């Protein structure tokens, strides 16, 4: 708990736990490592969640030989192993475990309603090894009420080839997908003492509709300057709230998804926003977030924006 000032009054703020979905796979243990480091940085507790139906959801047989282990015993063994793994990484974080006899997507979505973020590996215990992203990770990232961080099995997060320090890369898109993502990215950059690369992609239209088209160079300058203005406006409030964060704005011509993938090579975290429509229960991911989840080489945070 932390005391903060709001309207001149001291208010106690209860920090929500960080939730990790675990299933005993190497992918989920990698998520535990990342989540543990993040819990240390933010000073929050860690909750390890395992749903009984995880293996069935991923189209494999339940762990353990029939007749030798109950589903609950298997779940408790998985959680105990994950907790031991986490404690070897850091001792100061409070860890709790939760076994739920239900569909993993539903379980993680419910837990995410009272979490600071949900962290998942990209693929669970699936036989479909060719999948870039598991069904559980995709469904949770596309429907959760809180930020969801997905880690691929083999990421290159950290220092890039040039030796620069880790950084957060933020994709700044449409205003209705971005404010929460911007705030999240600034908080992560400040807590980790990383630089923040804020990226806005832009493209020239096929042709100008004006009666007299400006020269090609002027057209390029116009669209670049407009993209820079959008980027500056999107960052302004969070820059005032987090003055210690080193911000490096970047406007680049090209497809947004590819521009972000290029910018995130060697990054520690890629942050994208996803608009959530009220009353819609299906997957809600934009094209850019979908591309990032499937192809980024670093952890990807999908931050929901209610609209």
C-alpha positions in Angstrom: 0.0 0.0 0.0 1.1 3.5 -0.7 -0.2 6.9 0.5 -0.7 9.5 -2.3 -2.2 13.0 -2.4 -5.4 13.6 -4.3 -7.2 16.9 -4.1 -5.2 17.8 -1.0 -6.1 14.5 0.8 -4.0 11.5 1.6 -5.4 8.5 -0.1 -4.2 4.9 0.4 -3.6 3.2 -2.9 -3.6 -0.6 -2.9 -1.2 -1.9 -5.6 -2.8 -4.7 -7.6 -0.8 -8.0 -8.0 0.8 -9.1 -11.2 -0.8 -12.3 -12.5 1.1 -15.0 -14.4 -0.5 -17.9 -16.2 1.5 -21.1 -15.7 1.2 -24.5 -17.1 4.5 -26.2 -16.5 5.9 -25.4 -20.0 9.2 -23.7 -20.6 7.3 -20.8 -22.2 5.3 -20.2 -19.0 8.5 -20.4 -16.8 10.0 -17.7 -19.0 6.9 -15.6 -18.3 7.4 -16.2 -14.6 11.0 -14.9 -14.8 9.9 -11.7 -16.6 7.0 -11.2 -14.2 9.2 -11.7 -11.2 11.7 -9.0 -12.4 8.7 -6.7 -13.1 7.2 -7.3 -9.6 10.6 -6.4 -8.0 10.7 -3.2 -10.1 7.2 -2.1 -9.2 7.1 -3.5 -5.6 4.0 -5.6 -6.2 3.1 -9.1 -5.3 3.0 -12.0 -7.8 0.1 -14.4 -8.3 0.7 -17.6 -10.2 -2.5 -19.0 -11.8 -3.1 -22.5 -13.3 -6.4 -23.6 -14.8 -7.1 -27.3 -14.7 -8.3 -27.4 -18.3 -5.2 -25.7 -19.7 -3.8 -28.8 -21.5 -7.2 -29.7 -22.9 -7.6 -26.2 -24.3 -4.2 -26.5 -26.0 -5.3 -29.9 -27.5 -3.0 -32.2 -25.5 -3.5 -34.9 -22.9 -3.6 -33.7 -19.2 -0.3 -34.1 -17.5 0.3 -37.2 -15.4 -0.6 -40.8 -16.1 -4.3 -41.7 -15.7 -5.1 -43.0 -12.3 -1.9 -41.9 -10.7 -2.6 -38.1 -10.2 -5.7 -36.2 -9.8 -6.2 -33.0 -11.8 -5.8 -31.0 -8.5 -2.5 -32.7 -7.6 -1.1 -32.0 -11.1 -2.2 -28.4 -10.8 -0.6 -28.0 -7.3 2.6 -29.6 -8.5 2.8 -27.2 -11.5 2.2 -24.2 -9.2 4.6 -25.4 -6.6 7.4 -25.8 -9.2 6.6 -22.4 -10.7 6.8 -20.8 -7.2 10.1 -22.4 -6.4 11.4 -21.2 -9.8 10.2 -17.6 -9.0 11.8 -17.6 -5.5 15.1 -18.5 -6.9 15.0 -15.3 -8.9 14.0 -13.0 -6.1 13.2 -13.4 -2.4 11.5 -10.1 -1.6 8.4 -10.6 -3.7 5.2 -12.0 -2.0 4.0 -15.0 -4.1 0.6 -16.6 -4.0 -0.7 -19.5 -6.1 -4.2 -20.2 -7.4 -5.5 -23.4 -9.0 -8.8 -23.0 -10.9 -10.9 -25.9 -12.3 -12.0 -24.0 -15.4 -11.2 -22.9 -18.9 -7.8 -21.0 -18.8 -9.0 -18.1 -20.9 -11.9 -17.4 -18.6 -9.8 -17.9 -15.5 -7.1 -15.4 -16.6 -9.7 -12.9 -17.8 -11.4 -13.0 -14.4 -8.1 -12.7 -12.5 -7.1 -9.8 -14.8 -10.0 -7.7 -13.5 -8.0 -7.3 -10.2 -4.5 -7.3 -11.5 -2.0 -4.7 -12.6 -1.1 -6.8 -15.6 -1.3 -10.4 -16.8 1.9 -12.1 -18.1 1.9 -15.1 -20.4 4.2 -17.2 -22.5 3.4 -17.2 -26.2 2.6 -20.9 -26.4 1.6 -23.4 -23.8 1.9 -27.2 -23.8 0.7 -27.5 -27.4 1.6 -30.1 -30.0 1.1 -27.5 -32.6 4.7 -26.3 -32.5 4.3 -24.3 -35.7 2.0 -21.8 -34.1 3.5 -18.4 -33.6 1.1 -17.6 -30.8 -1.0 -19.9 -28.6 -4.7 -19.7 -28.5 -4.8 -18.8 -24.8 -2.3 -16.0 -25.2 -4.1 -14.5 -28.2 -7.6 -14.7 -26.5 -6.5 -13.2 -23.3 -4.5 -10.4 -25.0 -7.5 -9.6 -27.1 -10.1 -9.5 -24.4 -8.5 -8.6 -21.0 -9.4 -5.6 -19.0 -5.8 -5.0 -17.9 -2.5 -4.8 -19.8 -1.4 -8.2 -21.1 2.3 -9.0 -21.7 3.2 -11.9 -24.0 6.7 -13.3 -24.2 7.8 -15.4 -27.1 9.9 -18.6 -26.6 13.0 -17.1 -28.0 13.1 -13.3 -27.6 16.0 -10.9 -28.1 14.9 -8.4 -25.4 17.7 -6.5 -23.8 20.7 -4.8 -25.3 20.7 -4.7 -29.1 23.7 -5.3 -31.3 25.0 -1.8 -31.0 25.3 -2.2 -27.2 22.6 0.4 -26.3 20.8 0.0 -23.0 17.3 -1.6 -22.9 14.4 0.6 -24.0 10.6 0.6 -24.1 9.2 1.1 -27.6 5.7 2.6 -27.8 3.6 2.5 -30.9 1.4 5.6 -31.1 -1.6 5.0 -33.3 -5.1 6.5 -33.4 -6.2 8.6 -30.4 -8.9 6.0 -29.5 -6.4 3.2 -29.1 -3.6 5.1 -27.3 -3.9 7.1 -24.1 -3.8 4.2 -21.7 -0.9 2.6 -23.7 1.0 5.9 -23.5 0.6 6.1 -19.7 1.6 2.4 -19.3 4.7 2.8 -21.4 5.9 5.9 -19.4 5.3 4.1 -16.1 7.3 1.1 -17.3 10.2 3.2 -18.7 10.4 5.2 -15.5 10.3 2.2 -13.2 13.0 0.4 -15.1 15.0 3.6 -15.9 14.9 2.8 -19.6 14.6 5.2 -22.5 11.2 5.4 -24.2 11.2 5.4 -28.0 7.8 6.7 -29.1 7.1 5.7 -32.7 4.5 7.1 -35.1 4.3 5.6 -38.6 2.9 7.6 -41.5 2.1 7.0 -45.2 1.5 9.2 -48.1 -1.9 8.9 -49.8 -1.9 7.5 -53.3 -2.7 11.0 -54.7 -3.6 14.4 -53.3 -7.3 15.4 -53.8 -6.5 19.1 -54.0 -7.0 20.9 -57.3 -3.3 21.7 -57.4 -1.0 19.1 -55.9 2.0 20.4 -54.1 5.5 19.4 -55.1 6.5 15.9 -54.0 9.0 17.1 -51.4 6.4 19.4 -49.9 3.9 16.6 -49.7 6.3 14.4 -47.9 7.2 17.2 -45.5 3.5 17.9 -44.8 2.7 14.3 -43.9 5.8 14.0 -41.8 5.1 17.1 -39.9 1.5 16.1 -39.3 2.6 12.7 -37.9 5.1 14.6 -35.6 2.3 16.8 -34.3 0.1 13.8 -33.6 3.0 12.2 -31.7 3.8 15.3 -29.7 0.1 15.7 -28.7 -0.1 12.1 -27.6 3.0 12.3 -25.4 2.5 15.7 -23.9 0.5 14.8 -20.7 2.6 11.8 -19.8 5.8 13.7 -20.4 4.7 16.3 -17.8 3.8 13.5 -15.4 7.1 11.6 -15.9 9.8 14.3 -16.5 12.6 11.9 -15.7 11.9 9.6 -18.6 14.2 10.1 -21.6 11.8 10.3 -24.6 13.0 9.8 -28.1 10.1 10.5 -30.6 10.4 8.9 -34.0 8.2 9.4 -37.1 8.8 6.9 -39.9 7.2 6.5 -43.3 5.9 2.9 -43.8 3.4 0.4 -42.7 2.7 0.7 -39.0 3.3 -2.9 -38.1 6.6 -3.2 -39.9 7.8 0.1 -38.6 7.1 -1.0 -35.0 8.8 -4.4 -35.6 11.9 -2.7 -36.9 12.0 -0.2 -34.0 11.6 -2.9 -31.4 14.6 -5.0 -32.4 16.6 -5.5 -29.3 14.1 -3.6 -27.1 13.1 -4.7 -23.6 9.4 -4.1 -24.2 7.0 -3.1 -27.1 3.8 -1.4 -26.0 0.7 -1.2 -28.2 -2.9 -0.1 -27.6 -6.0 -2.0 -28.4 -9.5 -0.5 -28.4 -12.2 -2.3 -26.5 -15.8 -1.8 -27.5 -18.4 -2.0 -24.7 -20.7 -5.0 -24.9 -18.6 -6.9 -27.4 -17.3 -10.3 -26.2 -15.1 -11.3 -29.2 -11.4 -10.7 -29.9 -10.6 -7.0 -30.0 -7.2 -6.5 -31.4 -6.2 -4.1 -34.1 -4.0 -5.0 -37.0 -0.8 -3.5 -35.5 -1.3 -5.3 -32.1 -2.0 -8.5 -33.9 1.2 -8.2 -36.0 3.3 -7.3 -32.9 2.0 -10.3 -30.9 2.8 -12.7 -33.7 6.2 -11.4 -34.9 7.9 -9.1 -32.3 11.2 -10.5 -30.9 10.7 -8.8 -27.5 7.9 -8.9 -24.9 4.7 -7.3 -26.2 2.3 -5.4 -23.9 -1.2 -5.0 -25.2 -2.9 -2.2 -23.3 -6.7 -2.0 -23.6 -8.4 1.3 -24.2 -12.1 1.5 -23.4 -14.1 3.5 -25.9 
